[in-house]
């Protein structure tokens, strides 16, 4: 019998045993909004099955154990032979297997493929985010490989297969494969044109040997990698398989795994190439242009992944406040806590709404939508990924000391939250990419302005923000120094326009008042008190 001093009261039940998809009103509405009518029921059923798994106690334990037992590098076997393998906890394989079997590497060329996949990515990432790194790169490798139709025909069926086959074997003998990426080098970072890895052509057409290094090689247990190296004709994209067709290991020397802040279930390594066989993808000297399709797709996944982190953080905070009593009532009913929760919910809803709009643009694949994505993806990547960390920190604070302990899961969300703002180009890289598009691709700006213009006249604060944005765009003097300010404003105007069109009035009103109208403080929880905050919070409450 427990001592009376240890009677447990006023503790919140765990957020477990629920459907992550069905519990998310914003995501459900976005899927319905963008789906082809004939596909909606099937998509909902698939996402609900995945959401039920993501919210289950079993899968949540998979995520915990995959992070508690980080991957281990084995450079040599017991006899001293070089093997360069990475060992993962079994639950990493369980998570990755479910992701692949649920089609999270399969979006290209199927109706609503990107919408379905993005929604699934957002749902499943709430179970554990680290294993989605190889999922993202495998998905994103497809457009890069299509620069070489023969390579695409060989690899694409395996990349998009719903089959997970771990282990290093010749790719021709596997039903499904995973891809990684290696672009960054010690001396260059984001400046990939400073890469020094050398590619020497062989006699066989399209074949090379590489010598050099990669400072960050993501998911080094994968079957193949897209890398950049300096060929005689300039920086070029290459496919590096881990295992050659004859079954021998390609030279792929893993020097060490990175000891990272977050994303601890996933392996990121430093790799050395020394006579490493590679196949050219695209033309010599066109490496950046070839791999840019992969970069754009993974940048969208950064947006979706950050939206997922935000949603899980908000769900945990609102759930806690719903059940936790303090100062004579439930926290969720306290005006100050309600303000904090509503502010967090606005940020999360804006991120999810934007992420699914971008995914739907990929599916539409029209000239106008491609032009829209050229500006919208880097702007969204810049802003949404930067909002994840402060949101996760504030959501953790909503749980107080309970949120600061590992068992709550909140520290893992906080550690993960800065990742997407760094991966595939940090903030300055995204801002400069927006400037390049503005200067070189007028169709991109036209498409962006047409998109935000669809909401003009519906809210005076949005109208004023659009007008101010046009003024900023008309003044190119000193544009680089104020690029962050400009891109932030573009992202907020885009989010505001989407919410005015599609969100409930109380959500759109609160977003425009705070983010566009200036009635907002420097921290979350500073919304105007006259708004309908209770409705905003209730909309974000996970339905368990």
Secondary structure, 3 states (H helix, E strand, C coil): CCCHHHCCCCCCCCCCCCCCCCCCHHHHHHHHHHCCHHHHHHHHHHHHHHHHHHCCHHHHHHHHHHHHCCCEEEEECCCCCEEEEEECCHHHHHHHHHHHHCCCCCCCCCCCHHHHHHHHHHHHCCCCCCCHHHHHHHHHHHHHHCCCHHHHHHHHHHHCCCCCCCCCCCHHHCCCCCEEEECCCCCCCCCHHHCCCEEEECCCCCEEEEEEEEEEEECCCCCEEEEEEEECCEEEEEEEECECCCCCECCCEEEEECCCCCCCCCCEEEEEEEEEEEEEECCCCCHHHHHHHHHHHHHHHHHHHHHHHHHHHHHHHHHHHHHCEECCEEHHHCHHHHHHHHHHHHHHHHHHHHHHHHHHHHHHCCHHHHHHHHHHHHHHHHHHHHHHHHHHHHHHHHCCHHHHCHHHCHHHHHHHHCHHHHCCCCHHHHHHHHHHHHHHCHHHHHHHHHHHHCCCCCCHHHHHHHHHHHHHHHCCCCCCCCHHHHHHHHHHHHHHHHHHHHCCHHHHHHHHHHHHCCCCCCCCCCCCCCCCHHHHHHHHCCCC
